[in-house]
């Protein structure tokens, strides 16, 4: 597995660790106590925990949807249930666009792909 960059932020007694893979929260502590059921450093999220689920959360039945009168078919990445699950960016690399000790902006450019012929410039602060 390739090296994974993490971003750590702190403000007062709070600490958050963001994972560049998926751009989500790996760990969040307040006053020394874990607030989230996170996952170990350097490991992928074992589920959707903390991951960014864009352009849709949850599941799309049969992996299809209609937009502006046109039907689109996505990959069925939960084939046992016939669903497209949890968006398209949860395993994609995000990059740090801005960073301060207590704040970060993560970005990702989602390119068109089969079943999703749109471009999105994503930014999460």
Rosetta silent file (secondary structure, phi, psi, omega in degrees, C-alpha in Angstrom):
SEQUENCE: XXXXXXXXXXXXXXXXXXXXXXXXXXXXXXXXXXXXXXXXXXXXXXXXXXXXXXXXXXXXXXXXXXXXXXXXXXXXXXXXXXXXXXXXXXXXXXXXXXXXXXXXXXXXXXXXXXXXXXXXXXXXX
SCORE:     score description
SCORE:     0.000 S_00000001
   1 L     0.000  139.067  178.846    0.000    0.000    0.000 S_00000001
   2 L   -67.808  157.965  177.752    1.273    3.473   -0.822 S_00000001
   3 L   -60.786  140.279 -179.980    2.148    5.893    1.939 S_00000001
   4 L  -111.880  127.318  175.505   -0.849    7.740    3.345 S_00000001
   5 L   -87.873  140.975  174.949   -0.576   11.346    4.403 S_00000001
   6 E  -123.499  153.544  179.434   -2.549   12.468    7.406 S_00000001
   7 E  -120.012  125.434  178.287   -3.312   15.974    8.603 S_00000001
   8 E  -108.602  132.355  177.421   -3.513   16.695   12.309 S_00000001
   9 E  -123.017  148.743  177.728   -5.320   19.749   13.638 S_00000001
  10 E  -141.182  141.859  174.188   -5.587   20.982   17.209 S_00000001
  11 E  -147.786  114.640 -177.071   -7.631   23.649   18.943 S_00000001
  12 L    58.576 -125.921 -179.412   -7.605   23.831   22.718 S_00000001
  13 L   -95.972   18.398  178.972   -8.260   20.340   24.051 S_00000001
  14 E  -110.359  144.502  179.496   -9.546   19.026   20.726 S_00000001
  15 E  -141.523  134.249  177.381   -7.546   17.073   18.158 S_00000001
  16 E  -130.997  142.245  176.177   -8.631   15.750   14.757 S_00000001
  17 E  -120.466  123.704  179.073   -6.722   13.608   12.263 S_00000001
  18 E  -104.158  146.220 -179.156   -7.797   13.689    8.608 S_00000001
  19 E  -105.731  128.074  179.596   -6.884   11.026    6.063 S_00000001
  20 L   -65.346  -25.611  176.340   -5.841   12.140    2.559 S_00000001
  21 E   -83.116  109.404 -177.173   -7.428    8.959    1.170 S_00000001
  22 L    91.609  -16.014  176.780  -11.099    9.815    1.105 S_00000001
  23 L    66.310   16.778 -174.182  -10.526   13.221    2.726 S_00000001
  24 L  -103.110 -175.997 -178.018  -12.356   12.181    5.864 S_00000001
  25 E   -88.434  122.457  176.690  -11.890   12.120    9.612 S_00000001
  26 E   -91.065  -34.948 -175.409   -9.797    9.237   10.955 S_00000001
  27 E  -152.445  143.722  174.166   -9.761   10.322   14.592 S_00000001
  28 E  -144.060  123.137  177.987  -11.303   12.992   16.816 S_00000001
  29 E  -125.143  147.888  175.236  -10.513   13.471   20.493 S_00000001
  30 E  -135.788  128.364 -178.001  -11.696   16.043   23.004 S_00000001
  31 L    54.150   36.210  176.953  -10.130   16.408   26.449 S_00000001
  32 L    79.116    2.849 -179.668   -8.076   13.274   25.755 S_00000001
  33 E  -109.957  138.275  175.774  -11.110   11.080   25.057 S_00000001
  34 E   -67.174  128.941  178.618  -11.961    9.481   21.725 S_00000001
  35 L   -98.293  -35.988 -179.780  -15.201   10.941   20.390 S_00000001
  36 L  -105.051  154.631  170.247  -15.375    8.913   17.157 S_00000001
  37 L   -86.018   82.107 -174.584  -14.973    5.220   16.496 S_00000001
  38 L   -80.096 -153.670  179.535  -12.026    5.886   14.206 S_00000001
  39 L  -147.496  159.654 -172.973   -9.490    3.586   12.625 S_00000001
  40 L   -64.833  149.417  176.520   -5.708    3.003   12.951 S_00000001
  41 L   -57.685  139.206  176.946   -3.110    5.278   11.362 S_00000001
  42 L    78.715   -1.005 -178.797   -1.918    4.099    7.951 S_00000001
  43 L  -109.637  152.111  174.821   -4.884    1.773    7.480 S_00000001
  44 L   -73.318  155.339  175.392   -7.903    2.200    5.208 S_00000001
  45 L   -62.053  130.544 -178.873  -11.258    2.860    6.793 S_00000001
  46 L   -76.329   -5.731  178.776  -12.888   -0.530    7.433 S_00000001
  47 L  -155.674 -158.529  178.651  -16.290    0.927    6.556 S_00000001
  48 L   -80.234    6.747 -176.129  -17.702    4.335    5.584 S_00000001
  49 L   -55.208  122.395  174.303  -16.553    5.783    8.931 S_00000001
  50 L    73.749   -4.885 -176.763  -15.346    9.316    8.564 S_00000001
  51 L   -82.408  152.023  176.007  -15.263    9.149    4.779 S_00000001
  52 L   -82.510  125.658 -175.011  -16.634   11.810    2.469 S_00000001
  53 L  -112.279   77.252 -177.774  -19.572   10.338    0.541 S_00000001
  54 L  -122.239  140.316    9.195  -19.902   12.552   -2.541 S_00000001
  55 L   -90.108    4.834  173.184  -21.765   12.842   -4.896 S_00000001
  56 L  -147.430  144.826  171.614  -24.255   10.644   -3.000 S_00000001
  57 L   -92.121  167.866  173.957  -24.352    9.012    0.429 S_00000001
  58 L    67.597 -138.758 -172.083  -25.834    5.589    1.087 S_00000001
  59 E  -128.818  146.306  172.441  -26.906    3.359   -1.828 S_00000001
  60 E  -109.154  114.368 -178.751  -28.431    3.790   -5.282 S_00000001
  61 E   -59.325  131.761 -178.038  -30.705    0.851   -6.062 S_00000001
  62 L    63.112    6.441  178.448  -29.644   -0.902   -9.271 S_00000001
  63 L    64.581   21.510 -177.751  -26.860    1.718   -9.541 S_00000001
  64 E  -125.344  154.677  177.884  -28.995    3.899  -11.747 S_00000001
  65 E  -154.554  163.733  178.011  -30.465    7.370  -11.538 S_00000001
  66 E  -117.146  135.365  177.318  -32.049    9.941  -13.791 S_00000001
  67 E  -137.707  124.812 -178.659  -30.779   13.494  -14.181 S_00000001
  68 L    49.115   44.468  175.512  -32.358   16.068  -16.500 S_00000001
  69 L    79.504    1.468 -179.872  -34.282   13.350  -18.308 S_00000001
  70 E  -113.315  132.658  178.953  -31.255   11.139  -18.966 S_00000001
  71 E   -85.890  136.830  178.908  -30.721    7.766  -17.283 S_00000001
  72 E  -124.072  141.767 -179.368  -27.221    6.983  -15.978 S_00000001
  73 E  -118.810  119.220  178.233  -25.839    3.590  -14.935 S_00000001
  74 L   -94.864  163.290  172.767  -23.088    3.362  -12.312 S_00000001
  75 L   -62.067  140.177  176.201  -20.867    0.425  -11.412 S_00000001
  76 L   -88.756   92.161 -177.679  -22.529   -1.901   -8.914 S_00000001
  77 L   -92.804    9.610  164.289  -19.874   -1.848   -6.196 S_00000001
  78 E  -129.622   66.662 -169.827  -22.193   -3.644   -3.767 S_00000001
  79 H   -62.074  -31.380 -179.088  -23.104   -6.395   -6.269 S_00000001
  80 H   -62.440  -23.059  177.974  -24.620   -8.798   -3.741 S_00000001
  81 H  -114.393    1.830  177.983  -27.401   -6.238   -3.190 S_00000001
  82 L    68.473   38.313 -176.103  -27.390   -4.677   -6.665 S_00000001
  83 E  -124.248  154.343  162.040  -26.338   -1.216   -5.487 S_00000001
  84 E   -96.613  130.490 -168.985  -23.893    1.556   -6.195 S_00000001
  85 E  -122.960  134.422  166.361  -22.695    2.528   -2.727 S_00000001
  86 L    59.721   40.588  171.453  -21.315    5.642   -1.023 S_00000001
  87 L    72.067 -162.633 -172.198  -20.350    7.995   -3.846 S_00000001
  88 L  -123.906    0.306 -173.211  -17.181    8.142   -5.898 S_00000001
  89 L  -117.195    3.851 -173.988  -14.505    9.815   -3.752 S_00000001
  90 L   -67.923  -19.377  177.325  -14.172    7.659   -0.626 S_00000001
  91 L  -115.425    9.974 -177.543  -10.984    5.942   -1.891 S_00000001
  92 L   -91.561  151.382  177.612   -9.622    8.880   -3.890 S_00000001
  93 E   -75.567  136.315  173.726   -6.686   11.070   -2.856 S_00000001
  94 L  -109.818  157.319  179.091   -7.484   14.523   -1.529 S_00000001
  95 E  -125.576  153.868  177.533   -4.906   17.273   -1.229 S_00000001
  96 E   -80.588  119.711  179.102   -4.283   20.006    1.277 S_00000001
  97 E   -98.248  -33.696  177.839   -5.058   23.358   -0.366 S_00000001
  98 E  -143.348  144.951 -178.832   -4.801   25.537    2.776 S_00000001
  99 E  -150.308  133.111  172.433   -3.456   24.721    6.209 S_00000001
 100 E  -134.599  166.753 -178.143   -3.223   26.396    9.597 S_00000001
 101 L   -57.130  -29.101 -176.195   -2.681   24.736   13.012 S_00000001
 102 L  -115.669    6.414 -173.564   -6.451   24.692   13.685 S_00000001
 103 E  -153.021  143.668  175.489   -7.879   24.653   10.131 S_00000001
 104 E  -145.516  149.953  171.937   -7.385   22.866    6.815 S_00000001
 105 E  -118.485  120.887  178.106   -9.012   22.911    3.397 S_00000001
 106 E  -105.166  140.297 -179.170   -8.931   19.599    1.527 S_00000001
 107 E  -130.822  156.173  175.416   -9.726   19.485   -2.194 S_00000001
 108 E  -153.172  138.503  175.160  -10.402   16.884   -4.849 S_00000001
 109 E  -103.017  112.996  178.198  -11.254   17.146   -8.552 S_00000001
 110 E   -90.533  116.964 -178.775  -13.784   14.481   -9.523 S_00000001
 111 L   -89.448  156.982  175.354  -13.495   13.765  -13.241 S_00000001
 112 L   -58.607  148.133 -179.691  -16.264   12.371  -15.456 S_00000001
 113 E  -154.901  170.534 -179.327  -16.449    8.568  -15.504 S_00000001
 114 L   -54.534  127.145  179.647  -18.821    5.830  -16.619 S_00000001
 115 L    86.226  -12.666  178.621  -22.229    6.518  -15.125 S_00000001
 116 E  -141.544   82.611 -172.816  -21.234    9.959  -13.833 S_00000001
 117 L   -84.886   38.051 -176.111  -20.441   12.260  -16.775 S_00000001
 118 L  -123.290  156.449  173.566  -19.910   15.351  -14.621 S_00000001
 119 L  -108.675  133.064  174.851  -16.935   17.249  -13.216 S_00000001
 120 E  -127.400  133.196  171.142  -16.947   18.391   -9.615 S_00000001
 121 E  -100.642  110.463 -174.306  -14.372   20.559   -7.877 S_00000001
 122 E  -101.103  142.074 -178.222  -14.722   19.555   -4.235 S_00000001
 123 E  -146.501  122.542  179.262  -13.556   21.597   -1.265 S_00000001
 124 E  -124.974  127.446  178.973  -14.037   20.732    2.394 S_00000001
 125 L  -107.209    0.000    0.000  -12.946   23.018    5.210 S_00000001
